């Protein structure tokens, strides 16, 4: 019974992820811009988190560049994409 439940959850998650990624491929205009900005923010946050957790070597210049990226994309440049 446990295996059927786990298999069902895995199947459902694969279907959801598959349909979501398909919907993102068709995005245009401001929706596409939002998605791209969120992608950039996510990549910056992941890189910072890896350094802060000690998984990647701490690089002051890289932290500074990532912080500037977050400040630029996370400020009014992000909120203007949500009229």
Protein Blocks (a to p, Z undefined) as FASTA:
>chain_A
ZZmmmmmmmmmmmmmmmmmmmmmmmpghjllmmmmmmmmmmmmmmmmmmmmnopaccdfk
lmmmmmmmmmmmmmmmlmmmmZZ
